[in-house]
Amino acid sequence: MKEMKDMMLQQNETVLQREIARAASETVEIERSLQQLSVGVSTKLSKESEQSRQELLEEIREQHASNDAFRKMCEDALSKTVYERTGQKIKGVKATNYSSVLAGFINTSGEESKINQDISDVIADNWSVAVTGVIKNVDFKDLRLSRPPNNNDHSEL
């Protein structure tokens, strides 16, 4: 039963990922249409034409809002589906500059994978290393980063 449940959840993840990608592509098209209608008016339009253009702009904005709401619903459903299948809910992980981030189950198997994790807003910035979750057999020396040269300072973290 567990294998069947996992397979169904994984299929749901695939469908949701496909819908998120479709919504993202539609967002690009909607924004392109908005830009064309907003910038494309170089000649003076008649009152009726300008009113039609404004109505079309409003409809496209509403379509944009609906598409954005749909994408957010799909992302939320995907997060819940992944959590149901894996016991993990990881959000907002961000690594910038010369940073490294490890989040979730790293080099684990068996009993560790039954641990529920709700990891949020992990950030590694500048020359940091952030590690959170269940981690086994990781040599943290390998994660140390060299800072970029700063005048006469060539030291490592």
Secondary structure, 3 states (H helix, E strand, C coil): CHHHHHHHHHHHHHHHHHHHHHHHHHHHHHHHHHHHHHHCCCCCCCHHHHHHHHHHHHHHHHHHHHHHHHHHHHHHHHHHHHHHHHCEEEECCEECCCCEEEEEEECCCHHHHHCCEEEECCEECCCCEEEEEEECCCCHHHHCCECCCECCECCEC
